[in-house]
Structure formats: structure tokens, C-alpha cells
């Protein structure tokens, strides 16, 4: 049935009549209407008595009569019919069709006039609703709308200020475009697609939903896919909608399907990949033509990916990319290597996937070490080295990953490490840097570092590696320093000998450490490496003294403490390294007068005492206490003892042990002391600071502090005065607590030593003898300590009468 204009009007009858009168729409004749449906007939037929009905309606009437077992009658007259034969009313059908054509043309004409921004909202909505309804009736009506040039008029309504009009316009465009390529093409002309995309960002959800439905229909046309993708932000907005939790479910689904359609265009695929939708690109990489695979792999190699995306890509195409590495196509191999570099960079999980699932290690190592006619160009070897560096720095257990079918060699086998070291010596700076980074990764893991150390030692390569400290390429120099830092705890003597035996490397290292500006990782690594070298290596310390290294360290340390380098995440390891390097001086005081002079000149004893109070930096406090122990042990050799009066000058039986008139002597060393010149802990008021460290949660700090305190009880000082000093600063209770707690073997040994010295004082021995926990701890040390500890514990137990003293019974 042909709908009249009124059917789509939500207004009053008078308004409808106004439109009908204006367009002279012909009235509906009664003969056009089916008596059964009361609708305009499309296929009129006559029955036996000449009555006319819609074919479908009369057929239904006859069927129902037969099914119910009733006689055949006319629905109008109820008189019996002899036959159910139907005769087409061709003339009437032609007349109706002509009437419908005239009527529809008139309605399209009124719609054309009403689709104007000058018309009222009501008139525009009438026209849009009319177009929607007739397009839903048949595809031929869509062609009629097209031929009547109504589609551009509909598009113009997107500029309306009425939200209802805009929303209805979008809905109309979606219906007009559905399953009609010609209409899609008309809609896609000009700037319409850009305008529709703008509605995706509209604040009103209804318009967003209608806009994405239109784009979904348009995206079914391959010709329009590229045009949609070319609108700035279109794909990104659709991606946002497809993953939104706040959008309508249908809108989310339409956005996702629109993106699927847009994926038919390779340019759109690249855009999607840039914005995180990687599957279309990966599909093309797996299933596309060789040229397409090359383009997708090359694009992937330049794509910035999140760690989650790297894992997804590795799982999806990792094996395919590794297989490409084995092919003979250099362009494809280069693209695959660059993609693998991107996937493996700074992501442990993706590296793990490439190792375990894609089997990347054997072809990578083969690419690096192959020589001759089959070897890769050097630029590709560099990429291979970069990928291997990424993989190695993931922290994987590489000593369990075989590199060949025989399962004999792994990445840390001696022959492989030797090959890497040989390659380092025979390539350019760029690849040297990557190869060094591979070794950095292997030496950074506790499971593989010892294998690398053994290979470096057996190859004698340490001298060659140290030479890179003077490299002019910053990345190469940094990689070498990081490697040496990792090796230094295991190759300290070799590194020290190499630094002393080669010209310039030590000076270059000190220069790096002292570079002005913010503290960089390279500086922290350099000073940490130097700090790990044997602290008692007199040759290295001597050379550092000769080259003025300690003055540089002191200056750098002052810069850090004055806050000139705040904000760097490498400040703590840098500070710890500086303190450890400076502490080397305290290990050579007895043999190096120049070291003593340097400590005095810069008042380094006071510096270490201050560092005891740097909270939160346990290593700094521990090293400072160790240094103070060394300095305190040297005090007895540096203390100046004044000349005593000649014998016979004092005749009084009451003459004191100290010469009359000599004052200001140190209670401990019985001489003239100062913290700056003789490093006396008592004169420097450092004892209290050390005692504070006895209550530290880190047992290493407690061990170092207690060792320094024990120098006050040494045989070569006045032990009784030392005990009094400790009593004055409330240290005795803390020392007894340490003995009782028994937190480590070192602490037990040192606390037993201290307690034995304390118990030589009668008052303390009496007090401690009634302390069951202390006595139990001494007995435990006597039974379970090492030989030296047991000896000292035995003497302590004698002081509190727990073990009898047999010295008076047996002859010496």
C-alpha cells in the first residue's frame, strides 16, 4: 500500500491537510481498497462473483475456510461459491500503480521542499520520517529517493541546530545506505564522512550511536573505507568507542564491526596498529602477500608498543618472524629483525615468549657468528646483536637453553663467550656496544655470571675490555663500564692489576666519576666498579694517590652532601661507591704516610663520623664504621707521648703516674690526641655515634660499629678507661643485648670479645654474674663458637666464676 504523507506526521490533521492541499495529492478511491484489509491493493484479483480483493488476503480467507471444514463463501455476501479460482484484475492494478506513482512523486516533491534549514523542525522531521518509511518498504524506493536527489538534501540536515533533526537525519542516512552501494557513494561525496565522524565525539549519546551506525553501513563499501580512515581521528575515536564501558552495547558492537570493515584498507590497518589495534596488521603479516608481509613487518619495527602489546605480538607472530630470519630474502630478514628488536626491547615477558615459543636464540647466535659468503651485512648483524642484547637483559636462565640440536652449547658456554669477545675486538663501535650489552645482561644474572667470569679469565680479555673506558662513543664506554662493574666482585684482583698496568684507564675512570652536572648511571657504575676492587690492594691505592684520585672523590662526595645533585635516582649508589672508595685510604695508613697526611688534611675521620648518622643508607653507615675502626687502630701509632720528667725529680711517695704539670692527655692512649691528627674516637666524640649504630636493624651495620668500638678495648690502650668510656655512653647494655640475641656468628665473636674485656672490671663482672641470659650466651659461645671465640668465652666465664681458674694449681 502507498502511504499518504499523513502517515508520517506527528502533528494535527489541519497541518496534514495543508501539506496535501499544497501538493494536490490525489484522494484514495474506494475501488483501490481491499474489502478485507482496507488497504490499497497491490495485486488485485476477482473471484467467481466478480468481487475484487488483494490476492494475499482472499487466499488467506479461502485457506482458513478449508482448514475449518466450512463451505466456500464470499467474504462480502456470504453466498456459497463453486470455485476458489482467482482472476487477476490487470486494468485495476495498472490504474492503482499509476495512481501510486503520481502520489509518490508528489510526496517526494513535498519532502524535497521540506528538507531545508529554512523549514520548521516539524516539517523537516515529517520529510525524514517519510523517507525512512518508504526506504524500509523496498529497495526500489531507495532508488527513487536517489533519483529524486533527496540524499544530498538529507545530508544538509546534519547542519541543523535541532538535536532531534540531526539525530533523525543520521538514522535516515543509515536506512538509506543499507544494502545500497549507489546510495553509499552519494552519501560519501564531499565532506559528509568528516561531518558524520564529528558526531562520534558529540556530547549526546543518541547522536553518537546514530553516527556510528551510519559509519558501519558506509564501511561496508571498500571504496569508502579509505575515505573514513583519512578523516583525522576517526579510527582513534572508533577504537575508543569499541573499548568503552560507558557506551551503549550496540554502539560498542557497531564501532568494533566498523573497525573490522575498515581493516580491508592497508592504510587503515597501519593507523589501527599505531593506536593499539594490532590484530589486523598481524593477520596481514601472517597471511598477506610477500610485499604486504614486508610492509607490515617494517611498520611493526618502527611501532612504539606497550609491554602488554609486545607480549601479544610475540605470541601471535614471534615464530613467523623468527622463521623469516632463516630465509634468504635480505629485505624481509631486516624487517623481521627490526620487528623482533621492537618486540623484545625492555620487556621480560615478551623476551621469554620469543625464547620458549619462537626459538629465537639459535638463529640469532648463528647470524652473529656466521662468516664468509653467507654472513649477514654488518648493519643486520648490529640489529641481531641488539635483539640478543634485549633478550639477554630479560633475566632469563640462559644456561639451560641449548643453541643447537646436540644440546651441548648454551649462550654461556666458554666457546660462545670467547666468540663474543673475539667479535668485540673485530667490529665497529656500534656493534661492539651491543655485544658488550649482551655480556652486561649475562653478568647481571647470578645464574650465569660465574660462567662468563670463567670465560673472560680463560680468554685473558680483561685488558682489552678495560681499554673501552677511554672510548669516545658514550654508549660504548657506558656498556664497558657496566660490564666491568658486574665483573668486579668476581675479578677484583685481575681488574686492579689491569688498571695499574695500563696507562690512562684509571684516570679516565676518575674523570667519568667526577663529571659535573646531574649524577648519571654511568658515574654510579664507574664508582661502584672501583669500590668493588680489593680494598687492601696497595698497588692500586698507591696509583690512586699518585693520580690525585682521592682528592676528586672527596670533592665529589662534598658535592653530593651539599645537595648539588638532588633528584637523581642514582644518587644513592653513587654516594655509597664514593664512600667505599674513600675508605680504601684507611686500609693503607700503616704503609702509606701520604695516606695519613691526606686523611689529616681533609679531616676525613670527621667525615666518616658524620656519615654514621646518614639514616636510610645502611651501606654508607657500615663502611663509615669500618673506616673508623681502621682509623682508631692507627691512633695508638700516631698519638704523641710527651717526655716524662727525669728519674729522681719526684721524691714524694704520693707522686701520680702522670707527670706533674702535664694535662690534656688522652685517657685511652695516654698521650696528646685529636680526631683530625691521630683519629682518636674519644677526642672526636665519635663513640656515641657508633653506639647509636649498635641498635641498628641491619646486622652488618651493627657488626661494623661493634668492631670499631672494640678498638677502645684493645690491649694497646688503657682497657679500664675504655670500659669507663663505654659505660658513660650507655654502651654496655647494648653490647650485652647483642651477645644475648646472637644474630650472626660475626656478632657473637665480636660481642664475646667485648664482654670479656668489660668483665675485667670487677664491678661489671659482679653485676653480669647475676644476669642469666648473658651467662647462657657465654656458655653457648663456649660450646658452639669457633676456636677463637671459645677461647675468649672461656676467659669471660672465668671472670664471672662459671669456670674455675686453674692457673694457681698447674705450673706454667
Secondary structure as GFF3:
##gff-version 3
##sequence-region A 1 812
A	DSSP	three_ten_helix	5	8	.	.	.	ID=ss1
A	DSSP	alpha_helix	13	23	.	.	.	ID=ss2
A	DSSP	three_ten_helix	30	32	.	.	.	ID=ss3
A	DSSP	beta_strand	44	46	.	.	.	ID=ss4
A	DSSP	beta_strand	52	54	.	.	.	ID=ss5
A	DSSP	alpha_helix	55	68	.	.	.	ID=ss6
A	DSSP	beta_strand	87	88	.	.	.	ID=ss7
A	DSSP	alpha_helix	90	114	.	.	.	ID=ss8
A	DSSP	alpha_helix	121	137	.	.	.	ID=ss9
A	DSSP	alpha_helix	139	147	.	.	.	ID=ss10
A	DSSP	alpha_helix	151	156	.	.	.	ID=ss11
A	DSSP	three_ten_helix	157	159	.	.	.	ID=ss12
A	DSSP	alpha_helix	163	177	.	.	.	ID=ss13
A	DSSP	alpha_helix	181	187	.	.	.	ID=ss14
A	DSSP	alpha_helix	192	199	.	.	.	ID=ss15
A	DSSP	alpha_helix	205	218	.	.	.	ID=ss16
A	DSSP	alpha_helix	222	230	.	.	.	ID=ss17
A	DSSP	alpha_helix	234	242	.	.	.	ID=ss18
A	DSSP	alpha_helix	249	262	.	.	.	ID=ss19
A	DSSP	alpha_helix	266	274	.	.	.	ID=ss20
A	DSSP	alpha_helix	279	287	.	.	.	ID=ss21
A	DSSP	alpha_helix	290	301	.	.	.	ID=ss22
A	DSSP	alpha_helix	307	325	.	.	.	ID=ss23
A	DSSP	alpha_helix	330	344	.	.	.	ID=ss24
A	DSSP	alpha_helix	348	356	.	.	.	ID=ss25
A	DSSP	alpha_helix	360	369	.	.	.	ID=ss26
A	DSSP	alpha_helix	378	392	.	.	.	ID=ss27
A	DSSP	three_ten_helix	398	400	.	.	.	ID=ss28
A	DSSP	alpha_helix	414	424	.	.	.	ID=ss29
A	DSSP	alpha_helix	429	443	.	.	.	ID=ss30
A	DSSP	alpha_helix	449	459	.	.	.	ID=ss31
A	DSSP	alpha_helix	462	467	.	.	.	ID=ss32
A	DSSP	three_ten_helix	468	470	.	.	.	ID=ss33
A	DSSP	alpha_helix	474	488	.	.	.	ID=ss34
A	DSSP	alpha_helix	492	501	.	.	.	ID=ss35
A	DSSP	alpha_helix	505	513	.	.	.	ID=ss36
A	DSSP	alpha_helix	521	532	.	.	.	ID=ss37
A	DSSP	alpha_helix	538	546	.	.	.	ID=ss38
A	DSSP	alpha_helix	549	561	.	.	.	ID=ss39
A	DSSP	alpha_helix	571	583	.	.	.	ID=ss40
A	DSSP	three_ten_helix	584	587	.	.	.	ID=ss41
A	DSSP	alpha_helix	593	601	.	.	.	ID=ss42
A	DSSP	alpha_helix	604	611	.	.	.	ID=ss43
A	DSSP	alpha_helix	618	638	.	.	.	ID=ss44
A	DSSP	alpha_helix	675	678	.	.	.	ID=ss45
A	DSSP	alpha_helix	687	693	.	.	.	ID=ss46
A	DSSP	alpha_helix	699	710	.	.	.	ID=ss47
A	DSSP	three_ten_helix	711	713	.	.	.	ID=ss48
A	DSSP	alpha_helix	719	728	.	.	.	ID=ss49
A	DSSP	alpha_helix	732	741	.	.	.	ID=ss50
A	DSSP	alpha_helix	745	758	.	.	.	ID=ss51
A	DSSP	alpha_helix	762	769	.	.	.	ID=ss52
A	DSSP	alpha_helix	772	784	.	.	.	ID=ss53
A	DSSP	alpha_helix	787	799	.	.	.	ID=ss54
A	DSSP	three_ten_helix	806	808	.	.	.	ID=ss55
###
